[in-house]
Amino acid sequence: MSSINLLSKTLKETGLVVLAILPFSSYAQYSVSDNIQVSGFGTVSAAKSDNDTPVIANRDVTDEWCFDCDTTLGLQLNWLIDTNLRSTLQVVKRPQDHFSSPELERASLEYSFGDTRVTAGRLRVPLFIMSEYYYVSSAYPWLRLPLEIYTNNLGITYYDGVTADMSFLLGDDLQLSVSPFYSIPREVDYLYYGETLSLDISRAIGVSSELYYGDNLVRFAYVNVDAALQGELPGLPVYKMNIFSLGLSHYFGPLHFQAETMLTNDISANWYAGFDYNFGQITPYIQYGQTRVSTSSESYLIGFRYDWTPQLNTSVEWQRFAGEENVISGQFTQPQDPTKPLTSKVDVISIGLSFTF
C-alpha cells in the first residue's frame, strides 16, 4: 500500500478517536490556592508501520494498528512555599508504562537568590533543547522528539542530584545561562533488542549553558559519566563517557529552524535538523536525522500540526527510517528474523492528539 493510501486510511480509522477526546480542550491549569497549582499534559495516537518487526524505542510500532504506543499522561504540582523557595512534583505515565505504575519524573526543591537558582532532588537531564518538556508533546512541533538525539541516552530522562542555574544579562537582547550539575549514583534498567540490561552509573557531572538572543537559542552541554553495563550478554563494557551536545533554535519570522547534535566517544555521532512554518493554526514541518558509530541509520519526517485550541493539537506524520540490511538494524527494537528476507527501511504513519490542562 502506498504511503498516501496508508495516510488516508489512518485518518478514516482514527477520526472517532480524535472526536472522542476533543473535550479535553475545555480544561485549564487549576489553582488549589494562591501558592499551589496543578497542571497536566498528555498524548494519544494511532500508529502503523509497514513491517512486522517493532520500531521506535519504547513505542514498538508494527504493521498492526497501535492505539496506545504513544499514550502519555502527566500531572505536575507546583508549590510556591515563599518568595524564594518553591517545590515541584511531576508524575508521568510514559509510553512504556502501565497506568498502574507511572514514573516519578520530578521531585525537587528550588531556592533562588538574585540571578541564581539552586535546585536539588529529582531533576530533568539537561542535555538538549527540549529536555525540560521531554513528555509534553504540545511543547514541540512534532508528535515525537527526534529519535536520533532523545532516545540515544537509553531513555534516561532524569537524575537525582543538584544543579545551580546562573543567569547573566550580556546586553539588551542577549542573556546567558550556565548550569553546572551533579548526579548521585544510580542504576537504570532498560531493554536492548529484547535483552534486559542494567546501567550502573557511579558518577555523572557536567554543565549546560544557553545563550538567548531574542526568541532564539544556542545551547551547549557536557557531561562526564562513569558507568558499567550489567546483564547476561557477553563482554559488557565499562563506560567512561564524555558526552557533548550542541543545539540551535532560530526563528525567521514564522519560519523556525532547529538542529541538535550529540557526540559520545566511540558510541555515537548523531544529529537532526528541520524546519517548521506557522500558518496560524496549522504548522507543517520537515526533518532529517542521522545516527552513526554504534548504529547506522537515517530518518526522514514530513508532517503537520493543527492547533484546535491553545490546549489541544493534532499531529499527522509520515516518517521513514533507513538502516543497514542486518538482523539488528537502525531504529528496529527487536532483531529481524534471519530466516526471512531482511529489510533496511520502514515507513511509519502516525496521527496523534496532544493536550495540556
N, C-alpha and C positions, 0 to 999 in steps of 0.2 A: 504494500500500500504506500502511495506517495506521501511525503511529509504534509502536503496541502490537504489531502484527503483525511489523513490522520488528525490534523488540527481541526478540520470541520467536524469530524466525528466526536472529538473531545468536547467541543463547545456544546454540541447537542446533548451529550450524555451527562454533562456536568451542570447544565442550566438549572435544574431543580436544586442542586446543592447550593449554588450561588443565591438563588431566591430564598432558600430556607434560612440563610444566615444573614441576610440583609438587615434584620432588626438590630444587630449588634451596633450599628451606626448611631443608635439613639443613646448609647452610654457615654459618660464623660468621667473625668477624674473626680473621685469622691473625697471630700474633706471630712474626716472624722471629727476634727476640731481645728482650731486656728493653727496648731502646730503639727498635726498628723494628717497625712494624705495617703490614700490608697489608689493605685493605678494598675493597669494591666495591659496585656498585649496577647495576640495570638495569630496563628496561621493555620489554614486548612487548604488542601489541594486535591487535585486528581492528576495522576502522572502515569505515563506508559512509555516504554521503550520498544525497540524492535528486536530485542534479544532476550533469551530466557536466563542469561547469566546476570545476576544483580549488579547494578551500577549505582554510584554515588554513595559515599561513606555515610553511615547512619540513616540512610534512606532505603537502600536496596530496592530500587525501582527495576521491574522486569517487564516482560511483554504482556502481562496481565494488568488490568487497571488497578491502581492502588489509590485508595481514598484516605489513607492515614499515614502515608510515608513522610509527609512534612508536618504533621499535626503538632502544633506548639501552643502552649498556654502558659503565660507568666503573670504573676502577681507581685507587686512591689509596694512596700510600705516605707515612707519617709517620715522621720520624726525629728523636727527641729527642737532640740532639747533647750537650747538658749541661743543667743545671738551668734556665738562662736562654735557651738557644738551641735552636731547632728548625727543621726544614725540611719542606716539603710538596710533593708532586708528584702531579698528577692528570691522567690521560689519559682522554678520553671519545670514544666513537663516538656522535655526536649523531644525531638522526633524519635529518638531511640528508647525513650522511657515509656512505661505504662503510667496511666493517670494515678494509680495507687502508689507509685514510687517516684515522685518528682525529685529534682535535684535542688539543693540549696546552693544557688549560684552566687549570691552576695549576702554578706552579713558583716557590716563594718561600722566603725565609729570614726568620725572625722572632726578634727579640731582645726579651725582657721584663725590666723592672726596676720593682719596686713595682707600681703600678696602671697602668702604661703598657706598651704593646707597639708596637714599630716593625717594620714588615714591608715588604720590598722584593722585587720580582720581578714575576711574572705573577699578578695578583690578580683576584678577583671584583669586578665593577662594583657598588658598594654603594648602589644606588638604592632597593631595595624590600625588603619584609619577607622574602620567600623567595629573595632573591638568592644567599645562600650555598648554597642547595640547588637551584639552577636546574634541574638534570637529575635530581635524586633524587626521583622521583615518590612514593616511600614517605614522604617527609617532609611532604607536604601532603595534604589530604583528597581532592582531585580527581585525575583522571588527568593532566590538563594544567594548567599555570599559566594564569591568566586572560589571554586574548589582548590585551584592551584595554590592559593595562599591560606585560606581559612580552614582547610581540613588537613593541611600538611603538618600541623602540630599535634597530630594524633587526637584531635578533638579536645585538647586541654584548653579550657576557656577561662579558668580562674586559678588563683593561687592563694595560699594563706601566708600572710606576711604584712609588710608595712611599706608605705611609699610616702614621699614628700613631693608636693606639687608647688613649684615656684614660678611665678609669672613676672615678666619684665616687659614694660612698655618701652619699645625702641623708637617709636615715632607716633604721629597722629593716627596712622593706619597700619601699624606694624607691632605685633606682640609676639613674644617668645615665651614658651612654657617648657620647663625642664623638670623631669620627674624621675629621680633615682628610686629603685625599688629592690626589695629583698624578700625571698621566699624561704620559708622553713621547709625541712624535708617532707616529702610527700610520695605516696605510692599510687599509681594510676593503672587501672585495668582497662584493656581495650582488645578488640578483635582485629586480627591481622589475617586476612584471607581464610577465615574460618577457625583460626587458632587463637586461643585466649592467652594473651601475654600481659605481663606486668612491668611497668616502667617505674623503677625506684629512683626518684630524684633526690639526691643527697644535698644538693645546693643549687640555687639559682639566684643570680644577682645581675642587675642591669640598669639601664637608663633609657627613657623615652623622651623625645623632645618634639614640640610642634611649633612651627612658625606660621602665624596667621598674618595674611595681608589682604585686607578687605574681607570678602567672603571666601577667600581661597586659603589653601593649606599645603604646607610641605611638612612631612612627618618622617622622623628617623628614630629607630630603636635598636638597641643592642642588648643581648643577654648572654651570659656565660653560664652553662649548665653542666653539672656532673651528674650522670645518670647511668643506670645499668638495666638491661632487659633481662627479665626472668620468665621462664616458660619451658615447654617441652621441646622446642625446636633446637637443633644442634648449633653450637658456635655463636650463641647470643652475645652481642658486643657490650662493651662498656664505653659509654659516650663521654667525651669531654668536648662539648659543642660550643662554638661561637656562632650565634645567630644574629644576622643583620637584616633589618627591613627598612625599606625606603618607600614612601608614598607621596603622591601628588594629587590634589583635588583642585581643579581650576575652572572657573566659570567665564564663558564668553557670552554674556547676556543669558539667553535661555538655553544655550548650548553648554553642556557640562562634560569635562574630560576627567577621568580618574584612572590612575595606574598605580600598581604596587609591585614590589619585588621582594623576595625573601631568599637569602643566601645562607647556607649552612655547610660548614666544611665537610666534604666527602658525602653529603646526603642529598642536598637539594640546591637547585638554582632555578627558582620558579618565578613567574611573573604573569600579570594580566594587564590589559589596557582596554578602555572602552569609552564610548560616548553615549550620552542620553540628551534628548532635546525636549523641553517642556512646551507643549501647546495648550496651556491652561489645565484642563482636567486629564489630558492624555499625554503620556511621556513614552515615546518609542526609544529603544536602546539597542546597541550592538556591543559585542565584547569578544576579545580573543585572549586566550591564555595558553601558557606552556609550563610543563614540568620537565625537569631534566635531572641527571645524575642517577639517583637510586631508581627512579622510574622515568619513563619517557612517554609523554602524551601531550596532546593539544586539544583545545576546545574552541568551538565557535558558537556564539549565542546571539539570537535575534528575538526580540520580544517587545511588548509594550505594557505599560501600566495605565490603568484608568482609575482616577480618584472619584468615587461616588460621593464621598463627603471627606472632610479632613480626618475623620476617624476610620474610614473604610476604603479599601482599594482592591482592585483585581489585577493580577498579572497573567499574561499569556506568553508562553515561551516555546521556542524550538531550540534545542541545543544538540550539537554533535560532538562526541568525544572520539578522538582517533589516537590509537596507541600502536604498539608493536604486535605482530601476529604471534603471540606467545600464550602459553597456558595461563600465566599471570601477566596481565596487561592493563596499562592505563588506569582508568577510573573504575574498572570492574572491582567488586568487593569479594568475589569468590573466584577460585581457579576455574578456567574453562575445562570442559570435558575433552580430554586428549583423543578420545575415540571418535569425536565428531569434528567436522571442519572448524578450524579456529577463525575467529573474526578479529579484526583490528579496529573496527569502528562501530559505534552505536548511536542512534538518534533517540532523543527523549523529548516528548511533548508534555508540557505541564500547564495547568491553569490553577491559579491559587488565589485565595482570598485572605487578606491580612487586615487586622483591625487593632485599634487601641481603645482603651476606656479608662 
